[in-house]
Amino acid sequence: DLSTLQSPTVSAGGATSIDDFDAELDGSNMTPVDGSNRQRNRWLVLGGILVLVALVIVPVYLTTSGGKTSSNSSPSSSGSSSGSGGSSNSQEGIGDDPGEEIDTNSQPHPEIYEEIFSVSEQHGIDTTPLTFSNTPQYNAYRWLVEQNANLDQYDHSTRMQRYALATLFYSTNAVKTVYTLLDPPVWKNTDGWLTDLNECEQWKGVFCTSRGQVYQISLENNGLTGALPPELILLPQLEILDFTTNLLFMEGPQMEFMGKLTNLKTLLLDDNYITTNHGLPDMMQHLTNLEKVRLSYNLLDGTLNPDTLQALTRLTHLEVESNFLQGSIPKELGQMSALVYLYMRRNALEVNLQDFLTPDSNMMSLFALWLDDNQLVGSIPTEVGKLTGLGSLSMTDGALTGTIPSEIGLLRRLQRLWIYNNQLTGTLPEELGQLSLLEVLETHTNNLNGTMPRPVCGILESATYSSKSLTADCNQLECSECCTECF
């Protein structure tokens, strides 16, 4: 029953995130339009400007002022549940000046300092930041021992949990990177954070199990900068991370620790500055429980690693739109039998459908496949008929050649098909008339000829979808009587 399978939607400004795709097929414009990645381009330009400014201004500033001084004070926990969340106690030095080396033998609550130090070592976390006075880790420790009125009531797990969360805050609040160099923002919403309030019940975006262990952190569009800290490893039940639409800047090595988050099922990092030069982050090979990944609108470069795809046997959602991915698509993609949503538009991939749609491919769960704005080459293989769960297929703005195979008529759940702006030839197969759920068929700007099959006209005429569309090059493919638009 198609009504039980949620499907993609798109706004008039272009493809949105998978969460929007998960809305029901109803009333919104699902056409994958060609709009450029305006937001990412804007930030890239801004980042470049800031780097240039930094190269000129910062050295002068350091020369004339002797550099920035930093405060060793811990963040305020006055009980304020909104606003800067303690950032009024200067965070300026965090991320660029570790401060002075501390005397590890004269710390308040030395037993807790030693506890944090020991647990970090056990988990393979670099403990060097704990030995300097102005790092996220040391500030988190000082906050824990100095500004937690209930410290004596916390057990070991709670202390480590609150320490890990505090380290996350200090690592991502008003931190300077090449993209936030001159005026790094503070978190937009800090409700509950760095207060005595229960982190499981009253800290913004933190969700816990019935046993009080953090399993989800969701801080979408909250002004986070800097990089996620490895102390997240200290949250062993973590299953969901959502940092969509922030200003996080993380390069390959900074993400290695995430390979230890082996319970992770959902990883949402789209619209940040996640940077790689070898395709998907390597750490994903170790996250074999992953089900949903969003990495669109980042700075992913390089080719897709077949080993990574092969390891993600449970993955149902993969979104990597608007990056800089290159090379061909590995055949291993065709063996990802759990995939339901696959969005790879707006990259530099060389997409030949025959590379992964082979006689032994197994993608029958796939509902949405969007490959537009890549280097689409080759022909549409007959194996496309094996994608019997497909509801939305978009392959526009490429160089597809050959004819449309009659096997496309086997896709009885197909509702949206976009193949415009290619080099397809021949006539439209009569089998398209078997797609009784069809609401969008856009074929224009190809070399197709003949006549639009009458059953297709009837299906589109009876469709109730408000944005239904049937397009063709009507001077070559007769469709003037039933097409919604001729080209």
Order of alpha helices (4+ residues) and beta strands (2+ residues): beta-beta-alpha-alpha-alpha-alpha-alpha-alpha-beta-beta-beta-beta-beta-beta-beta-beta-alpha-beta-beta-beta-beta-beta-beta-beta-beta-beta-beta-beta-alpha-beta-beta-beta
